[in-house]
Amino acid sequence: MCRNIRPLFNFDPPVTPDEVRAASLQFVRKISGFAKPSKANEPAFVTAIDEIAACASRLLQSLETNAPPKNRETVAAKARLRAAQRYGT
């Protein structure tokens, strides 16, 4: 899985459409191999991002859990700590 794509389910506050679109963009970049498509491929690239974002939004809205929502700041702080330990920064 792409390292830049983060879990988006069960957070407080809930995921935003911009976050879903950003994850979709990262996914399309990864599978296409393009950071930025050529003009000829741009329509297909944008369509793929839109379709994946719509699918991801439907998925996130349909998921259920009994677990309490995770706090975004706590999760981000843990990730920063792991990165500091891993990379020595």
N, C-alpha and C positions, 0 to 999 in steps of 0.2 A: 504494500500500500504506500502511497505517496506520503512522505513525512510531513508535507505541508497541509495535508487534509486532516482535520481534527474531528473527533466525534462531535456531533451536534445535537444529540438526543438527551433529554432529561436535564436541562440546565435551567437555572433561575438567574436572570430573566431568560425567557425562551429564545430560541434561535430567530434571527431576523432574515428576511429575504436576501439582504446583501451578503450575509454569511453563507447562505446556501449557494448563491451565485458564485461567490469566491471559491468555494469548494468545487463547484462544477467546472469552473474555469481551470483550476489546478488539475482536475481529472482529465479534461480534454487536452490540456497541454501535455500531460504525461503520456496518454495513449497515442496522441498524434505525433509527438516528438517535436512539435513546434512551440516555441515560446510566443511567437507572433506569426500568424499565417500570412502567406502572400495574398495579394489582392484577389487572385483567382480563387483561393481557398477560403477567403474570409466569410462568405455567406454560409458555407458548410460548417465552419468553425463556430460561428454565432448561433446557428440553428442547433448544433449539438449541445452547446452550453445551455440554451433555453430549454431544450427537451430534458436534459439531465437535471437541471434545476427544478423543473416541474415535477419530474419523477421523484426526486429526493424530497421535495416538499410534501408530496402525497405520502411518501413513506414515513417521514417524521411525524406527520399528523395522525397516521393510523397506528403507530406504535403505542403500546401501553406498558406501564410498569408500576409496581407497588413501592419501588425504592423512592426515597425522598430526592427531590431535585438537587443536583450538584451546584455548588457555588462557583461561578466562573473565576472569581479572584483566587479562590483556594486552589483550584485546578491549575491556573496559570502560575501561581507561586510554586507549586510542586514541580511543574515542568521547568521553570527557571532553575530551581535547585538541582534537578537531575542534569540539566544542561551544564550547569557550573561544575558539578562533580565529574561529569563525563569529559568536558573539554577544558577543565581547569581554569575557567574564567572568573 
